[in-house]
Amino acid sequence: MRALEDLRAALPVALPVMLGYVAIGIPCGVLSAEAGVSAPWAFLISATYYSGAGQFMMASLALSGTPLAAMVASVALVGTRQLLYSAALAPYLERAPRPLAALFAATVTDESFGVNLERLVSDRSWTPGRATAVNLSCMLSWAAANALGAAVGPALSLPTEVMSFAMTSIFICLLATQRWTPRAAVAAGVAACGVVTLKLAGAGSLAVLLGALAGVAGGMALPLGAGGGKR
């Protein structure tokens, strides 16, 4: 059966990502439990919204009493990177059936994007079906880890601040692995300074959103040649 063949080929590729998701998903589930999310709901949210950074952000903002509109705006901003993923992957799914392409698009994350793009570029046997199997395998491991964390969270006496830092650590890792051009350095510096300044000014949770926007604006304002682009 074609689906089983795709799954058999996808599992070895997805396994490193799946293990990483377990390690990060359990703290995310614990943090969700602190915000009042039960294990079944943690699984459902993880299998539908499916955004590690977004889920950590939602729980953290909910615990801090952030208004709903600010939560939606912050999480939406984090999710805009999916537009770039779609643009990069679209050429490889032109001939895929629309239901399969839609399922693939709905289950892409940072890590599965990198894994699948590398395979789609270098391996002609890597089909949209196999790529989708990678996505679904990773999604299920993430959802299961979140549910487990939410189930055991009430029994653990872990400080909420420690769980909240898991989200921060994700962005630190993403930042550390970036290609450091002058444009990227300016964007990161402006964003960091903006967040700190706005926090000190009493902007609260909006400091992250506004600081991030300031960083994007600062990076875009830098001339392309200065940003490490082609001359």
N, C-alpha and C positions, 0 to 999 in steps of 0.2 A: 504494500500500500504506500502510495506516494507520501502521505502525511507522516507515516512512521519512518520512512527513509529520511525525510527532511528533519524530523526530530532527532534521529540517531546521529545525523551529521552536525546538527546544531548544538547538542548538549556539550560536547567537549569544548566547543568555542565559547559557549555561554557560561561554563562552570566557574571560571575565575571571577566573572562579574557577579554571578549568583552568590558566591561565598562572601564577596565584598558587601553585597546588599544585606546579607544576614547580619554582618557585623555592624552596619550602620542602621539597618531597619529596626533592630530591637530597641536601641535608644530612642529612635523616632516614635515607636509604639509606646514606650514608657512615658515620653513627653506628652503624647496624645492622651494617655490615660490621666495624666495630671490635669489636662484640659477638659476631662469629662467624657472622653470618647471610649466606648466599650470595644472589646476585641472584635466582634462581628462588624461593627461599623469601621474600625480601623482597617480591616481586610477589604471592605467594600470601597472605602475611600481610596486606598492604595491601588486597588485594581481598576479604578475608574479615572480618578484624577492623576495618579501615578507620577508624582514629581517629588523627589526627595527634598530638594531645597524648598519647594513650595510647601510641602507638608510640615517640615520643621518650622518654616516661617509662620504658617497658619497657627500652629500650636503655641509658638512663642508669643505671637501677637495677641492671641486669645487670652493667654495667661496674664499678659500685661494690661488687659482691658482696652485694647486698641479698637476704635470705632470700625464698624463693618466696612464702610466705604474705603477707609485707609487700608484695611486688610486686603480687600479686593484689588485695589490699585497696586499694592506692593507685590502681591502674588502674580498679578498679570504682568508686571514689569519683568519679574524673574522668568516668566514663561515665554517672553518674546524671542528668546534664542531659538525656539523651535522653528521659527520662520527660516532661519539660516539652515537648519538641518533639512527642512523640506526642500529648499532650493538645491541643496547639494545632492540629495537622494532621488529627487524626482526623475532625472533622466534614466535611472536604472529600473524604474517601475512603470515606464510608459506602456509596456505590453502586458502588464499584470492585470488580472481581472479586478474590476473596481472594488468589490467587497474585500479582496485580499489586500489591495493597496490601501484601503481605508483602515483596515485593521492594523496594518504595518505602521501607518502614519500615527495612529492613536496610541501606539505602544513604544515609540522611540524615546530613549533617554540619552543623556550625555554619553554614557559608557557603551550602550548598544549601538549608538550612532557610529562611534569610532571603530568598534569591532566590525560592524557590517560594511561600512564604507571601505575599509581596507580590503575586505573579502570581495566585495563587488568590483573593485578596481582591479584586483590582481588574480582572481579566481573565476574563470568562466563558468564553472560548475555551481557557483554560488547563486542560487535562484531567489526570487522574492519570497518563495515559500520557506526556504531555509532561513532567510533573514528574519522573517516573521516568527519562526520558531524560536530563534534566539531572543527576540523581543519578549515573547510570551513566557519563556522559561525564566528570564530575568524578572519579569513582572510578578510572576507567581512567587518567586523567592522573596521579593521585596514585600509583597502583600502578606505572606505567611510570617515573615519576621516582624512586621508591624503588629500583626494580630497577637503574636507571642509576647511581644513587648507590652502591649496593652493589657494582656491577660495577667502577666506577672508584675506589672508596674505597681498596682496597689499594695502588693506584698513587699515591695522593695522600699527602703528608706534612703533613696538616692536624692540628693539636692536637685531641685529643678534647674538651678544655674548650671550644674554639670551637664545635664541633658541638653540644655539650650546651647551649650558651647559646641555640641556635635554639629549643629548647622554652621556655626562660625568656622569650625575646622574644615568643613567641606569646601567653603569658599577660599580659605587659606591655601588648601591643596590645589584648587583650581588656579588660584592666582600664581602660586609658586611654579606651576608647570607651563605658564604662558611664555610665549616668545617675547622677550623683553626688548621692545623697541622704544624710542623716545615717546611715541604717541601712547603706548600702553603705560609707560611710567607716569606720564602726565595725567592720564585718566585715573590711574590708581591713586596717585598723590592727591589730586583735586577731590576725588571721592572721599578719601580718608579724612582729609582736612575738613571737608564739608560736613561729614557726619559728626565729627568731634565738635566743630563749631556750633552746629545746630543743636546738638545734645546739650552743650553748655548754655545755649540760649533758651532752652526749655521747649524745644520742638517735639520732644518725646519720640514716639515710634516713627513719626513722619521724617525724622532726621535721616533714616536709612534710605527712604525713597528719594527725598530731595537731594541727599548727598550723592546717590547713584546717578541721578539725572545731571547733577553738576559735573560729575566725572566724565560722563558721556559727552557733554557739551565741551568740556575742556579738551578731551582727546580729539574731537572733530574740529575744534578751532585751530589745532596745530596744523601748519602747512604739510601737505603730503610728503614732500621731500624730507622734512624734518622728522616725520613719523616713520621713516624706514622704508617708504614705498619706492617704487621704481623711479628713477630720474629720467 
